[in-house]
Amino acid sequence: MGGVAPFTTTLAATALRSALETAVMEAALENHFSRHPDARPNLSEVALALAAQDGSPRADHRDIIDLAAAEVMARRADADDVLLWAEAQQAVGA
């Protein structure tokens, strides 16, 4: 069982490093967006990027993504919600 502690320490250190890198990147992005607010992507743009990253067929339907983003903006929503709404609209043939 002597090999568990070094492995656990490595996992913890890797997780901490990842969390710190993420925090630094988010802070850098927020700093950039505070200086250049027009550079911040809107919900539709984020959803399109997410669709492309996930290989979603919605990535080729900007019109549906734009409509979905407009529909969910009034609610507390994120890019995943936009893609789910867009998928539902395509499923019912809207």
C-alpha positions as CSV (number, residue, x, y, z in Angstrom):
1,M,0.0,0.0,0.0
2,G,3.1,2.2,0.1
3,G,2.5,3.2,-3.6
4,V,-0.9,4.8,-2.9
5,A,0.3,8.0,-1.2
6,P,2.7,9.1,-4.0
7,F,0.0,8.4,-6.6
8,T,-2.6,10.4,-4.5
9,T,-0.2,13.2,-4.1
10,T,0.5,13.3,-7.9
11,L,-3.3,13.3,-8.6
12,A,-3.9,16.1,-6.1
13,A,-1.0,18.2,-7.4
14,T,-2.2,17.7,-11.0
15,A,-5.8,18.7,-10.1
16,L,-4.5,21.8,-8.2
17,R,-2.3,22.8,-11.2
18,S,-5.3,22.4,-13.5
19,A,-7.5,24.5,-11.3
20,L,-4.9,27.3,-11.0
21,E,-4.3,27.3,-14.8
22,T,-8.0,27.6,-15.4
23,A,-8.4,30.5,-12.8
24,V,-5.5,32.3,-14.4
25,M,-6.9,31.9,-17.9
26,E,-10.3,33.1,-16.8
27,A,-8.8,36.1,-15.1
28,A,-6.8,37.0,-18.2
29,L,-10.0,36.7,-20.3
30,E,-12.0,38.8,-17.9
31,N,-9.2,41.4,-18.0
32,H,-9.2,41.4,-21.8
33,F,-13.0,41.7,-21.9
34,S,-13.1,44.5,-19.4
35,R,-10.7,46.5,-21.7
36,H,-12.4,45.3,-24.9
37,P,-16.1,44.6,-24.2
38,D,-17.0,44.1,-27.9
39,A,-14.7,41.1,-28.0
40,R,-16.9,39.1,-25.5
41,P,-18.8,36.5,-27.5
42,N,-22.6,36.5,-27.1
43,L,-24.6,33.4,-26.1
44,S,-25.2,32.4,-29.7
45,E,-21.5,32.6,-30.5
46,V,-20.6,30.5,-27.5
47,A,-23.3,27.9,-28.4
48,L,-22.0,27.7,-32.0
49,A,-18.5,27.2,-30.7
50,L,-19.7,24.5,-28.3
51,A,-21.6,22.8,-31.1
52,A,-18.6,22.8,-33.4
53,Q,-16.4,21.5,-30.5
54,D,-18.9,18.7,-29.7
55,G,-19.4,17.8,-33.4
56,S,-23.1,18.7,-33.1
57,P,-25.1,18.9,-36.3
58,R,-26.4,22.2,-35.0
59,A,-23.0,23.7,-35.8
60,D,-24.1,24.1,-39.4
61,H,-27.3,25.8,-38.5
62,R,-26.5,29.3,-37.2
63,D,-30.0,30.5,-37.9
64,I,-31.4,27.9,-35.5
65,I,-28.7,28.6,-32.9
66,D,-29.4,32.4,-33.1
67,L,-33.2,31.7,-32.6
68,A,-32.5,29.4,-29.7
69,A,-30.2,31.9,-28.1
70,A,-32.8,34.6,-28.5
71,E,-35.5,32.4,-26.9
72,V,-33.5,31.4,-23.9
73,M,-31.8,34.8,-23.2
74,A,-34.7,35.8,-20.9
75,R,-34.0,32.8,-18.7
76,R,-30.9,31.9,-16.8
77,A,-29.4,29.9,-19.6
78,D,-26.1,28.9,-21.0
79,A,-24.7,27.5,-24.3
80,D,-25.8,24.0,-23.5
81,D,-29.3,25.2,-23.0
82,V,-29.2,26.9,-26.4
83,L,-28.1,23.6,-28.1
84,L,-30.8,21.6,-26.3
85,W,-33.5,24.1,-27.4
86,A,-32.2,24.1,-31.0
87,E,-32.2,20.3,-31.0
88,A,-35.8,20.2,-29.7
89,Q,-36.9,22.7,-32.4
90,Q,-35.3,20.6,-35.1
91,A,-36.9,17.5,-33.7
92,V,-40.4,19.0,-34.0
93,G,-39.7,20.4,-37.4
94,A,-39.8,24.1,-36.4
